[in-house]
């Protein structure tokens, strides 16, 4: 399963530092923290994220309108553009 969570950047950096130093035990909490430390951050200022495979069911039959009305999975992060 893949899961997206929203945590403060300084918390993420602290978790990464602790994981590099081998701080976490091999239990459910430690394993979870290591997974967070090895996670992939979304880039700042990203556009809205959609399931493009769900939109592109018909080859050559899709338009920009289909993409525009596709269900949004993760809202755009426009904070960096302002």
C-alpha positions in Angstrom: 0.0 0.0 0.0 1.2 3.5 -0.7 0.1 6.4 1.5 0.7 10.1 1.3 1.0 12.1 4.5 1.6 15.7 5.2 4.3 16.5 7.8 6.3 19.6 8.5 9.6 19.8 6.6 11.7 20.1 9.8 10.0 16.9 11.2 10.8 15.1 8.0 14.5 16.2 8.2 14.7 15.1 11.9 13.3 11.7 11.0 15.8 11.3 8.2 18.7 12.3 10.5 17.6 9.8 13.2 17.2 7.0 10.6 20.8 7.7 9.2 22.1 7.3 12.7 20.4 4.0 13.2 18.1 5.4 16.0 15.0 3.3 15.2 14.4 -0.1 16.5 13.2 -3.0 14.3 9.6 -2.8 15.6 6.5 -1.4 13.9 7.2 2.2 14.9 10.8 2.1 13.9 10.0 0.4 10.6 7.4 3.1 9.9 9.8 5.9 10.7 12.4 4.4 8.4 9.8 4.3 5.6 9.0 8.0 6.2 12.7 8.8 6.1 13.1 7.0 2.8 9.9 8.5 1.3 9.8 10.7 -1.8 8.7 14.3 -1.1 6.4 15.9 -3.7 8.1 18.9 -5.3 7.0 22.3 -4.1 4.6 24.1 -6.5 3.4 20.8 -8.1 0.2 20.8 -10.1 -2.8 18.8 -9.2 -2.3 15.1 -9.3 -4.8 12.8 -11.1 -5.0 9.1 -12.1 -4.1 9.6 -15.7 -4.6 5.9 -16.4 -8.3 6.3 -15.4 -8.6 9.1 -17.9 -6.7 7.5 -20.8 -9.0 4.5 -21.3 -9.6 5.2 -25.0 -6.4 5.6 -27.0 -6.5 8.7 -29.1 -10.0 9.5 -27.8 -9.0 11.8 -25.0 -8.8 15.6 -25.0 -7.5 18.2 -22.7 -11.1 18.6 -21.4 -11.0 15.0 -20.2 -7.8 15.7 -18.2 -9.3 19.0 -17.0 -12.4 17.3 -15.5 -10.5 14.2 -14.2 -10.9 13.6 -10.4 -8.2 15.2 -8.4 -6.3 12.9 -6.1 -4.0 15.5 -4.6 -4.6 19.3 -4.8 -2.1 21.5 -6.5 0.6 23.2 -4.3 0.6 26.7 -5.6 2.1 28.3 -2.5 5.5 28.6 -4.1 4.2 30.5 -7.1 2.6 33.4 -5.2 
